[in-house]
Amino acid sequence: MNRSERRRNKKSQKDAVLYIKKSELEQKLQESYQKGYENAKKAVTDEVTAEVFTMLLGLPMVVLKDQYGWGFRKRLPRFADQVIAEYMKFDKVKSLKELQDFIYESSGMKFIVDEA
């Protein structure tokens, strides 16, 4: 393509004009905002869940290693795998109350939060 053809193409490539109502624009902006908000909320929730789960899995592993002599080669990895498997089962639990009830029914152990 020579110079004159490039000039002609550049002149003929005009930006398209789009007419949109103010109400449609506001609706699109609201939808975009809502979608962005939901994505950000999910990202933050996932990140916090991962951090909390890591702490809740890591601290018992440290106690089992330090206080009870469990090793990192065999017993602790099996423990971690089993905890993760149980977590996946209860991933769909609707509330902590349901989880507390299940733990009490299966083990007889009850968790009480001291409000003082």
Summary of the structure (lengths in Angstrom):
residues: 116
radius of gyration: 28.6
end to end distance: 81.7
largest distance: 87.0
contacts: 205
relative contact order: 0.04
helix: 75%
strand: 0%
